[in-house]
């Protein structure tokens, strides 16, 4: 079977190998092990030909570039494009006919079409697949599928087109979370990082000071890493209230470690220096998955104050090791956290220590409501940290849920997608 992938993910080439964002490649390798031949249609802005050079550092969050593991992989290079400004829009108009030509050619050659959405290339591929109604197709929508989410028009259009079973035929659309009133080609899906074997390596989490908090992901404004820093800063001050500050001046009952890199790093480092938080906050930068595993095993909480998510991998990974997630209620996070039974749902701005308005869900009097519960505040997090019984229950529930989603189950789910009969649409 010839399997064609259409993605906006940037790639790089060295000595016949193609590199891209590591978590994406790890996932695609699971798909590709069932394929005889593969064609990747994607941007390729870089080429590395010197043997001694390092692999490209194509990363997001805390992961570096990785090469596909497939012996019969063909690459069709297309340019990337955007509409963020007038110059970009003009260039896009010039590039799009060529990109459409390349996409249509790859679709004609393929036996199975696999679209990676949302993204500009995914948008064009969504349109092109209309002309191949009889070919088996799958689409992985890695963004927020929440029907109520405020998103750019291009994202909304992709969601509409993928859900339209008249224009989009014979396709399974894999989305994160379970949502009401969906067309019959929408399939709740997940992703995984760890194996069944690794479940046996996870000991019971011991909650004792100093409490270790993690932030894992891109250091970009949308992920709100500064909010994570301020949250831990506020928690630390709250827990020190009532202590003798002269005696306990150096006492830090917690610390936050940030794993990842990005344009916000200098700003975060400046904030740490200016507020003398070096003992409390450390920015670790990009680390391997094995190093992250060690961090998850030692940590107690993981913070995700993000504005938007698809499947927040850092949350699922940390829960696998019994870390308690503290997250905004974006995308499928409330479902992942069981409405608050296996993690803490916070509003987008909980740093004042009082309940505030949520970006996504509002209840009576404008107070944030998540699954019938008001968003937790600083005091509730403090209370949990002091409650040995409740904190162990929440940790156990988080681990139990996440360990259902292993690499073995992920591969079985992918096999099911590839082997499923055509939809009657």
Residue pairs with C-beta under 8 A, 6 or more apart in sequence:
1 34
1 35
1 36
1 37
1 111
1 112
2 35
2 36
2 37
2 38
2 39
2 109
2 110
2 111
2 112
3 31
3 32
3 35
3 37
3 38
3 39
3 110
3 111
3 112
3 114
4 38
4 39
4 40
4 41
4 106
4 107
4 109
4 110
4 112
4 113
4 114
5 28
5 38
5 39
5 40
5 41
5 42
5 114
5 116
6 41
6 42
6 103
6 106
6 113
6 114
6 115
6 116
6 121
6 122
6 124
6 125
7 24
7 40
7 41
7 42
7 116
7 119
7 121
7 122
8 42
8 43
8 80
8 116
8 119
8 120
8 121
8 122
9 20
9 21
9 24
9 42
9 43
9 116
9 119
10 20
10 21
10 42
10 43
10 44
10 45
10 46
10 58
10 80
11 18
11 19
11 20
11 40
11 42
11 43
11 44
11 58
11 75
12 18
12 19
12 20
12 44
12 45
12 46
12 47
12 48
12 55
12 56
12 58
12 65
13 19
13 44
13 46
13 47
13 48
13 75
14 47
14 48
14 49
14 53
14 55
14 56
15 48
15 49
15 51
17 67
17 68
18 40
18 44
18 67
18 68
18 73
18 75
19 25
19 55
19 56
19 58
19 65
19 66
19 67
20 42
20 58
20 65
20 66
20 68
21 58
21 59
21 60
21 63
21 65
21 66
22 58
22 59
22 63
22 64
22 65
22 66
22 289
23 60
23 63
23 193
23 313
24 116
25 65
25 66
25 67
25 68
26 66
27 191
28 68
29 68
29 69
29 70
30 407
30 410
30 411
30 414
31 114
31 414
31 418
32 38
32 68
32 69
32 70
32 73
33 69
33 70
34 414
34 415
34 418
35 70
35 112
36 72
37 72
37 74
38 68
38 70
38 72
38 73
38 74
39 73
39 74
39 75
39 76
39 106
39 109
39 110
40 68
40 73
40 74
40 75
40 76
41 76
41 78
41 102
41 103
41 106
41 121
41 125
42 75
42 76
42 77
42 78
42 121
43 77
43 78
43 79
43 80
43 121
44 75
44 77
44 78
45 80
46 56
48 55
48 56
55 64
55 65
55 66
55 67
56 65
57 64
57 65
57 286
58 64
58 65
59 65
59 261
59 286
60 217
60 218
61 216
61 217
61 218
61 259
61 260
61 261
61 286
61 314
62 216
62 217
62 259
62 260
62 261
62 285
62 286
62 287
62 292
63 286
63 288
63 289
64 286
64 288
76 102
76 105
76 106
78 98
78 99
78 102
78 103
78 121
79 95
79 98
79 99
80 120
80 121
81 88
81 91
81 92
81 95
81 96
81 99
81 120
82 88
82 92
82 120
83 89
83 92
92 120
96 124
99 121
99 124
100 124
100 127
100 128
103 121
103 124
103 125
103 128
104 128
104 131
107 113
107 125
107 128
107 129
107 131
107 132
107 135
108 132
110 135
111 135
111 136
112 135
112 136
112 137
112 138
112 418
113 125
113 129
113 132
113 135
113 136
113 137
113 138
114 137
114 138
114 139
114 140
115 122
115 125
115 126
115 129
115 137
115 138
115 139
115 140
116 122
116 139
116 140
116 142
117 123
117 125
117 126
117 139
117 140
117 141
117 142
117 143
117 158
117 162
118 141
118 142
118 143
118 154
118 155
118 158
118 159
120 154
122 139
122 158
123 154
123 157
123 158
126 139
126 158
126 161
126 162
126 168
127 161
129 135
129 137
129 168
129 171
130 167
130 168
133 169
133 170
134 169
134 170
135 170
136 170
136 422
137 168
137 170
137 171
137 172
138 171
138 172
138 173
138 174
138 417
138 418
139 162
139 171
139 172
139 173
139 174
140 174
140 189
141 158
141 159
141 162
141 173
141 174
141 175
141 176
141 310
142 176
142 310
142 311
143 151
143 155
143 308
143 310
143 331
144 151
144 176
144 308
144 309
144 310
144 330
144 331
145 159
145 175
145 176
145 177
145 179
145 186
145 310
145 331
145 332
146 177
146 179
146 330
146 331
146 332
146 360
147 159
147 179
147 181
148 360
149 308
149 330
149 331
149 360
151 308
161 167
161 168
162 168
162 171
162 173
162 185
162 186
163 173
163 182
163 183
163 185
163 186
164 183
165 183
165 184
165 185
165 423
165 425
166 425
168 185
169 423
169 425
170 422
170 423
170 425
171 185
171 423
172 185
172 187
172 417
172 420
172 423
173 185
173 186
173 187
174 187
174 189
174 417
175 186
175 187
175 188
175 189
176 188
176 189
176 190
176 310
176 311
176 331
176 332
177 188
177 331
177 332
177 335
177 336
178 188
178 332
178 335
179 186
179 188
184 423
184 425
185 423
185 425
187 417
189 413
190 311
190 316
190 405
190 410
190 413
191 311
191 313
191 316
191 405
191 410
192 316
192 405
192 406
192 407
192 409
192 410
193 289
193 313
193 316
193 317
193 320
193 407
194 293
194 317
194 320
194 406
194 407
195 406
195 407
195 408
196 406
196 407
196 408
198 320
198 406
199 320
199 403
199 406
202 297
202 320
202 321
202 322
202 399
202 403
203 297
204 322
204 396
205 300
205 321
205 322
205 323
205 392
205 395
205 399
207 300
207 385
207 388
207 391
207 392
207 395
209 253
209 254
210 252
210 253
210 254
210 255
211 253
211 254
211 255
211 300
211 301
211 385
212 254
212 255
212 256
212 257
212 298
212 299
212 300
212 301
213 228
213 232
213 254
213 255
213 256
213 257
213 299
213 300
213 301
213 302
213 303
213 326
214 256
214 257
214 258
214 259
214 295
214 296
214 299
214 301
214 302
214 303
214 314
214 318
214 323
215 225
215 228
215 229
215 256
215 257
215 258
215 259
215 260
215 302
215 303
215 304
215 314
216 258
216 259
216 260
216 292
216 295
216 302
216 314
216 317
216 318
217 223
217 225
217 259
217 260
217 304
217 306
217 314
218 260
218 261
218 262
219 225
219 258
219 260
219 261
219 262
219 263
219 264
219 265
219 268
219 283
220 262
220 263
220 264
221 264
222 306
222 307
222 308
223 304
223 305
223 306
223 307
224 305
224 306
224 307
225 258
225 260
225 264
225 268
226 264
226 267
226 268
226 271
227 305
227 349
227 351
228 256
228 258
228 303
228 304
228 305
229 256
229 258
229 268
229 271
229 272
229 277
229 281
230 351
231 303
231 305
231 326
231 346
231 350
231 351
231 378
232 254
232 255
232 256
232 280
232 281
232 303
233 275
233 277
233 280
233 281
234 351
234 353
234 378
235 254
235 378
235 381
235 382
235 385
236 252
236 253
236 254
236 280
238 353
238 378
238 379
238 382
239 253
239 254
239 382
239 385
240 248
240 251
240 253
243 251
250 279
252 279
252 280
254 280
255 279
255 280
255 281
255 282
256 280
256 281
256 282
256 303
257 282
257 283
257 284
257 295
257 299
258 268
258 281
258 282
258 283
258 284
259 284
259 285
259 286
259 287
259 292
259 295
260 285
260 286
261 285
261 286
265 283
265 285
268 283
269 283
271 277
272 278
272 281
272 283
284 295
287 295
292 317
293 321
296 302
296 317
296 318
296 320
296 321
296 323
297 321
299 318
299 321
299 323
300 323
300 324
301 323
301 324
301 325
301 326
302 314
302 315
302 318
302 319
302 323
302 324
302 325
302 326
303 325
303 326
303 327
304 312
304 314
304 315
304 325
304 326
304 327
304 328
304 333
305 327
305 328
305 346
305 348
306 312
306 327
306 328
306 330
307 328
307 330
307 348
307 359
308 330
308 331
309 330
309 331
309 332
309 333
310 331
311 331
311 332
312 327
312 331
312 333
312 336
315 325
315 327
315 333
315 336
315 343
316 336
316 402
316 405
317 402
318 325
319 325
319 336
319 342
319 343
319 398
319 399
319 401
319 402
320 399
320 402
320 403
321 399
322 395
322 396
322 398
322 399
323 395
323 398
324 342
324 343
324 344
324 384
324 391
324 394
324 395
324 398
325 333
325 336
325 337
325 342
325 343
325 344
325 398
326 343
326 344
326 346
326 381
327 333
327 337
327 343
327 344
327 345
327 346
328 345
328 346
328 347
328 348
328 358
328 359
328 360
329 345
329 347
329 358
329 360
329 361
329 368
329 370
329 375
330 360
333 345
334 340
334 345
334 370
334 371
336 343
336 401
337 343
337 344
337 345
337 398
338 397
338 401
339 345
339 370
339 371
339 372
339 373
340 370
340 371
340 373
340 376
341 394
341 397
342 394
342 397
342 398
342 400
342 401
343 394
343 398
344 376
344 380
344 381
344 384
345 370
345 371
345 373
345 375
345 376
346 375
346 376
346 377
347 355
347 356
347 357
347 358
347 359
347 368
347 375
348 356
348 358
348 359
349 356
349 357
350 356
350 375
350 376
350 377
350 378
351 378
353 377
353 378
353 379
354 377
355 367
355 368
355 374
355 375
355 377
356 368
356 375
357 366
357 367
357 368
358 368
358 369
358 370
358 375
361 368
361 369
361 370
362 368
362 369
363 369
363 374
367 374
367 375
368 374
368 375
369 375
384 390
384 391
384 394
385 391
